[in-house]
């Protein structure tokens, strides 16, 4: 429960510049499978530490989990 709360807070801060409807959709997806989003965030963070741009890292990791993300929509 605390883990879900922390994931929501983190994602909310990351999505603050996104339109509300899109941010709400992503928030709902996070609630359905918070573990997937934690895994995505950790892998993206590793790529950023390796020198990749944050946006490029997120895109790369998101492509890896594209099927799982589509199932949540």
Z-matrix of the N, CA and C atoms (Angstrom, degrees):
N
C 1 1.446
C 2 1.525 1 110.33
N 3 1.307 2 117.72 1 -48.30
C 4 1.462 3 121.36 2 177.85
C 5 1.524 4 109.89 3 -63.08
N 6 1.324 5 115.73 4 -38.83
C 7 1.459 6 121.09 5 179.36
C 8 1.533 7 110.17 6 -60.80
N 9 1.336 8 117.04 7 -44.03
C 10 1.463 9 121.49 8 178.86
C 11 1.517 10 110.73 9 -62.69
N 12 1.314 11 116.88 10 -41.12
C 13 1.458 12 121.49 11 179.41
C 14 1.527 13 110.41 12 -62.14
N 15 1.329 14 116.25 13 -44.93
C 16 1.457 15 120.44 14 -179.91
C 17 1.524 16 111.86 15 -65.09
N 18 1.316 17 116.69 16 -39.21
C 19 1.463 18 120.62 17 178.07
C 20 1.523 19 109.73 18 -63.44
N 21 1.326 20 117.17 19 -43.91
C 22 1.466 21 120.94 20 178.84
C 23 1.520 22 111.44 21 -61.14
N 24 1.325 23 117.14 22 -44.34
C 25 1.465 24 121.25 23 -179.61
C 26 1.529 25 110.39 24 -63.15
N 27 1.313 26 116.56 25 -44.31
C 28 1.455 27 120.96 26 179.91
C 29 1.528 28 110.78 27 -61.98
N 30 1.310 29 116.58 28 -48.30
C 31 1.456 30 120.38 29 -178.79
C 32 1.528 31 111.02 30 -65.93
N 33 1.320 32 117.70 31 -36.89
C 34 1.459 33 120.97 32 179.04
C 35 1.521 34 110.54 33 -60.85
N 36 1.320 35 116.11 34 -41.78
C 37 1.466 36 119.24 35 179.03
C 38 1.524 37 110.98 36 -67.99
N 39 1.315 38 117.44 37 -33.06
C 40 1.457 39 121.43 38 -179.80
C 41 1.532 40 112.01 39 -75.65
N 42 1.339 41 116.52 40 -26.37
C 43 1.467 42 121.10 41 -175.69
C 44 1.522 43 113.53 42 -100.42
N 45 1.315 44 117.73 43 11.49
C 46 1.463 45 120.48 44 -173.11
C 47 1.522 46 113.77 45 -61.84
N 48 1.323 47 119.60 46 -25.33
C 49 1.462 48 122.26 47 179.97
C 50 1.525 49 112.72 48 -92.65
N 51 1.316 50 116.86 49 0.56
C 52 1.458 51 122.24 50 -178.58
C 53 1.534 52 109.55 51 -88.58
N 54 1.343 53 117.55 52 148.21
C 55 1.466 54 119.37 53 175.60
C 56 1.527 55 111.30 54 -55.87
N 57 1.343 56 115.74 55 144.98
C 58 1.463 57 121.49 56 -173.66
C 59 1.523 58 113.11 57 -55.86
N 60 1.330 59 118.29 58 -42.93
C 61 1.470 60 119.98 59 -177.95
C 62 1.529 61 111.62 60 -63.74
N 63 1.322 62 117.62 61 -39.16
C 64 1.461 63 120.62 62 177.91
C 65 1.525 64 111.07 63 -69.47
N 66 1.319 65 116.16 64 -40.92
C 67 1.469 66 120.18 65 178.60
C 68 1.524 67 110.37 66 -63.92
N 69 1.333 68 117.21 67 -38.60
C 70 1.467 69 120.89 68 177.66
C 71 1.522 70 111.41 69 -64.74
N 72 1.334 71 116.51 70 -39.80
C 73 1.461 72 120.77 71 179.50
C 74 1.532 73 109.95 72 -63.77
N 75 1.320 74 116.42 73 -44.05
C 76 1.456 75 120.17 74 179.31
C 77 1.523 76 110.50 75 -66.93
N 78 1.328 77 116.69 76 -38.01
C 79 1.464 78 120.55 77 176.38
C 80 1.513 79 111.88 78 -59.94
N 81 1.324 80 116.72 79 -41.37
C 82 1.463 81 120.83 80 178.23
C 83 1.532 82 110.99 81 -65.60
N 84 1.325 83 116.10 82 -38.42
C 85 1.464 84 120.30 83 178.23
C 86 1.530 85 110.50 84 -64.96
N 87 1.319 86 116.21 85 -38.81
C 88 1.466 87 120.88 86 178.93
C 89 1.519 88 110.54 87 -64.02
N 90 1.335 89 116.65 88 -40.09
C 91 1.464 90 120.60 89 179.45
C 92 1.522 91 111.20 90 -63.97
N 93 1.326 92 116.99 91 -34.49
C 94 1.463 93 120.58 92 -179.19
C 95 1.522 94 112.46 93 -70.23
N 96 1.344 95 116.52 94 -36.84
C 97 1.460 96 119.80 95 -176.50
C 98 1.527 97 110.80 96 -148.02
N 99 1.326 98 117.67 97 73.37
C 100 1.473 99 120.03 98 -178.06
C 101 1.528 100 113.27 99 -63.96
N 102 1.327 101 117.66 100 -28.69
C 103 1.459 102 120.06 101 -179.75
C 104 1.525 103 111.33 102 -63.79
N 105 1.332 104 116.81 103 -39.23
C 106 1.457 105 120.88 104 178.76
C 107 1.526 106 110.22 105 -61.04
N 108 1.319 107 116.48 106 -43.60
C 109 1.458 108 119.85 107 -178.24
C 110 1.528 109 112.00 108 -70.80
N 111 1.309 110 117.29 109 -31.16
C 112 1.461 111 119.83 110 174.19
C 113 1.533 112 109.98 111 -65.79
N 114 1.327 113 115.86 112 -41.31
C 115 1.459 114 120.96 113 179.11
C 116 1.535 115 109.94 114 -63.93
N 117 1.320 116 116.73 115 -43.50
C 118 1.465 117 121.35 116 178.67
C 119 1.524 118 110.31 117 -62.11
N 120 1.324 119 116.59 118 -45.20
C 121 1.465 120 120.70 119 -178.69
C 122 1.523 121 111.32 120 -63.45
N 123 1.327 122 116.99 121 -41.79
C 124 1.468 123 120.26 122 -179.58
C 125 1.526 124 111.16 123 -65.50
N 126 1.325 125 116.68 124 -43.27
C 127 1.464 126 119.49 125 179.98
C 128 1.520 127 111.01 126 -66.36
N 129 1.319 128 117.08 127 -40.13
C 130 1.462 129 120.25 128 178.51
C 131 1.524 130 110.30 129 -65.00
N 132 1.317 131 116.36 130 -39.78
C 133 1.460 132 120.78 131 179.17
C 134 1.530 133 110.81 132 -62.12
N 135 1.316 134 116.99 133 -38.55
C 136 1.463 135 120.27 134 177.80
C 137 1.528 136 111.02 135 -63.85
N 138 1.339 137 116.67 136 -39.96
C 139 1.458 138 120.20 137 178.79
C 140 1.533 139 111.15 138 -66.43
N 141 1.332 140 115.98 139 -38.44
C 142 1.466 141 120.07 140 178.01
C 143 1.526 142 110.25 141 -64.72
N 144 1.318 143 116.49 142 -41.02
C 145 1.468 144 120.35 143 177.35
C 146 1.530 145 110.72 144 -63.54
N 147 1.319 146 115.65 145 -28.00
C 148 1.460 147 120.71 146 178.24
C 149 1.519 148 113.33 147 -80.82
N 150 1.338 149 117.13 148 -1.70
C 151 1.457 150 120.44 149 175.44
C 152 1.511 151 116.06 150 111.12
N 153 1.332 152 117.87 151 -1.29
C 154 1.460 153 120.27 152 179.32
C 155 1.510 154 111.54 153 -79.13
N 156 1.319 155 116.12 154 151.78
C 157 1.452 156 122.40 155 173.28
C 158 1.536 157 108.68 156 -65.08
N 159 1.326 158 117.50 157 145.29
C 160 1.468 159 121.30 158 -176.02
C 161 1.531 160 111.57 159 -59.61
N 162 1.323 161 117.45 160 -44.24
C 163 1.468 162 120.90 161 -179.05
C 164 1.526 163 110.77 162 -64.92
N 165 1.321 164 116.92 163 -42.89
C 166 1.466 165 120.83 164 179.06
C 167 1.526 166 110.72 165 -64.29
N 168 1.319 167 116.70 166 -39.18
C 169 1.461 168 120.98 167 178.68
C 170 1.526 169 110.61 168 -63.87
N 171 1.329 170 117.33 169 -44.92
C 172 1.468 171 120.66 170 179.39
C 173 1.524 172 111.13 171 -63.68
N 174 1.322 173 116.72 172 -40.16
C 175 1.465 174 119.64 173 179.26
C 176 1.528 175 110.96 174 -64.27
N 177 1.315 176 116.48 175 -42.63
C 178 1.461 177 120.85 176 -179.65
C 179 1.527 178 111.49 177 -63.01
N 180 1.312 179 116.12 178 -46.73
C 181 1.465 180 120.17 179 -179.01
C 182 1.528 181 110.68 180 -69.16
N 183 1.327 182 116.85 181 -38.10
C 184 1.469 183 120.25 182 178.95
C 185 1.522 184 111.01 183 -62.54
N 186 1.321 185 117.07 184 -38.27
C 187 1.469 186 120.29 185 177.19
C 188 1.527 187 110.64 186 -62.42
N 189 1.335 188 115.51 187 -38.03
C 190 1.463 189 120.61 188 179.77
C 191 1.537 190 110.78 189 -61.09
N 192 1.334 191 116.15 190 -37.40
C 193 1.464 192 121.39 191 -177.57
C 194 1.531 193 112.55 192 -105.72
N 195 1.315 194 116.76 193 25.95
C 196 1.458 195 121.63 194 -175.21
C 197 1.526 196 113.08 195 -58.18
N 198 1.314 197 118.09 196 -42.81
C 199 1.469 198 120.50 197 -178.84
C 200 1.521 199 111.62 198 -63.04
N 201 1.331 200 116.18 199 -44.12
C 202 1.468 201 120.37 200 179.63
C 203 1.522 202 111.05 201 -64.41
N 204 1.328 203 116.63 202 -39.34
C 205 1.459 204 120.68 203 179.50
C 206 1.523 205 111.12 204 -67.19
N 207 1.323 206 117.32 205 -39.18
C 208 1.456 207 120.52 206 178.31
C 209 1.513 208 111.92 207 -65.37
N 210 1.312 209 117.56 208 -34.13
C 211 1.461 210 121.05 209 178.24
C 212 1.513 211 111.91 210 -66.52
N 213 1.333 212 116.93 211 -28.38
C 214 1.461 213 120.70 212 -179.41
C 215 1.525 214 112.66 213 -77.70
N 216 1.333 215 116.52 214 -19.60
C 217 1.471 216 119.83 215 -177.17
C 218 1.504 217 112.67 216 -75.04
